[in-house]
Amino acid sequence: MGRVAAPLREQVISALRQAILSFELKPGQRLVERELIEQLGVSRTTIREALRELTSEGLVTVVPQRGAMVSAPSLEEAADLYKVRAALESLVVEHFVERATDLEVDRLCRAVEDFAAVSASTSDIREIIAAKDRFYAVLIAGARSAALQQLLESIQARVQLLRATSLSEAGRPLEVIQELRAVAEAAAARDAKRAAELCAEHVRKASAIALKHLREP
């Protein structure tokens, strides 16, 4: 039974995580145990274990008297998360420039152009974010740091809604294309300091847009 329970638990965690990151479950939405049990066909214990794991990842928040709900970061939390994200991404870029092969640098440049093509062909924010995530996947692979990968993926998951808000701003995808091209060009020139500075500036611009929307009524 134990050998079967562990994979099932992971499947439920993965299903709920994906539902949150793809906005099927929206920020602030209550996660009712009975409904999840019926939808996923698993036990109450499995649902509770999955919710505990997602709470530890910051994707779910447990509110007294209301129960579990999809996390929606406050203005202060979002500001802190973006500061951490800027620092982490800068470090990832530095490692990428220092450790990536020429082939990986070429892949990074192609990932930017893939993002540009997707942004020009669709307004579906999920597809646009997925294309941007492919850019990050190349960066993380070339940086060769499991610790940084885990930290960055955790931060990006927690600001997924804010990333969508930022990229939905009129004209923002075009700006992002230019910003990512600049990062890739600096990486190709093996200028780690410049690439890291450009990456941090990219995150700060995204932060400004996302925090502006959070401040609005």
N, C-alpha and C positions, 0 to 999 in steps of 0.2 A: 504493500500500500504506500509505504514511504517513497519507494522508487517512482511511483506513478504521481504522487502528490506534488513533488518538487517541479517537474516539467509543467504540470497544469497551472500551478501558481505563477510560474514565469510567463506562461501564455496569457493568463489573465492580466498580469502587470503590463505586458507588452501591448495587449489590445486596448487597455484603458489609456496607457501612455500615448499611443498613436491617435486615439480618439481626441485626446486633449490637444496634442500638437497639430492636428489637422483641423481643429476648431469644430469637430462634431460635438464635443462637449465644450461649452463656451465658458470663459472666465466668469466666475460668480455663480455658475450653475450648481445647484445642489446635486449631490450624488447619493441617491436614495438606495440603501442596501437592497430592499425588496425588489426594486426595479432592475438593479444590476444582476441580481440572482436569476431573475426571470429571463433577462436578455442573454446572459452568458451561460446559463444552465450549470452553475457551480454552487458550492455550498456557501453559507454565510461566513464560515471560517476563512475560506479562500478569498472571498471579497474583502474581508477585514484585513487579512494579511497583505493583500495587494494595495489597499488604501494606505496602510501604514508605510509600505515601501515608497509609494508615490508622495506621501507626506514628507518623508525623509529627503526626497529629491526636490521638494519645493513646488511640485506641480499640484498638490492637493493641500488644502488648509482645513483643519478641524475647528469649527466655531462652537463654543458652548451654547447649548440649547438649540442649535440649528444642525449640527452634524457636519459631515464632510462636504466640501464644495471645491470646485476647480479654483485654483489660486488666481487672484487678481492683485498684482503688486500695487502698493500705495505709491504715492509720488516719491516719498523718501526712500522706500525700498528700491524703486526703479532707478533712481539717481545713483544709489550705491551699486546696484548691479551693473549699470553701464560703466561706472568708473572701474570696477573690477574687470569687466569685459575688455575695456580699452587696454588695461595693463596686460592682461593675459594674451590678447591677440597680438599685441606688440612683441611680446616675448616669443610667441609662436612664429611670427614672421622673422624675427632675428635668427631663431634656430633654423628655420627653413632656408634662409639665405646662406647660412654657414654649413648646412648639412645636405641640402638637396642636390641631386644630380642634375646635369643639364637637361636630361629627359623630363625630370619632374618640373623643372622651371618651364619647359615648353608646355607641359600639361597645364600648368597654372595659367599661362597665357591663353591657352585654348579654352580653359574653364571660364575665363572672363568673357571670351567671345561667345561661348555657349550661353552665358547669362544674358549677354546683349541680345542674342537671337530670340531667346525665350521672352524677354521683356518686350521685344518689339512685336511678338506674335500673339501675346495673350494678356488679358487683364486679370487672370485668375491668380490671386496672391499666393495660393498654395504652390502653384507651379513655379512662380517667380522665386519664392523662398527655397524651394527644392533646388532650383538652378544655382542659387547663391550658396546653398549648403554644399553643392558639389565643388565649388571653389574652395570652401573651407576644408573639405575632405582631402583635397590635394595638398593644401597648406599643412594640415596636421600630419599627413603621411610623410611629407618631406621633412618636417620638424623632428620626427623620430623621438617623441617624448610621450609615453603613455600617461604620465601624471598630468601634463598640460592638456592632453586630449580629454581626459576625464573631467577636469575642471572646466574647460571651455564648453564642452557639450552640456554640462550641468547648467552653466550660466545661460547659454543660448536657449535651452529648453524653458527656463524660468522667465525669459523675456520674449518668448515666441509671439505673444499677442502684440507686444510693443514693436517687435520687428515688422509685423504685418502692418501695423499702424503707420510706421515710418515709410515703408515701401509703397504704401497706398497713397501717399501724398503726391499731388500733381507735380510731375516733373522730376520726382525723386529718383526713379529708376535710371533716368539718363545721367543724373549726377553720380549715382552709384557706379555706373559703368565707367565713367571717367576716373573716379577715385580708385576703383579696383585695377584699371589699366595702369594707373600711375604706380600702384603697389607692385604689380607684376613687372613693370619696366625697371623699377629700382631693384627688384629681386634678380632680374636678368643681368643687371649691371653689377650684381654682387655687392650692392651698397646696403648693408644690413641696417645701419642707422637710419638712412633715408626711408627705406621700406617700412621700418617700424614706426617712424614719425607719421608717415602717410596713413598707415593703418590706424593709428590712434586718432588721427584727425577725422578719418572716415567714421569711426565709432562715435566720436563727439558730435558730429553732424547728425547722425542717426538719433543720438540721445536727445539733442535739442528738439527735434521734431516730435519724438515720442513723448517727451515730458511736457511739451506744449499742449498736446492733446489731453494728457492726464489732468492738466490744470484747468481745462475748459469744463464748464458745467455739464 
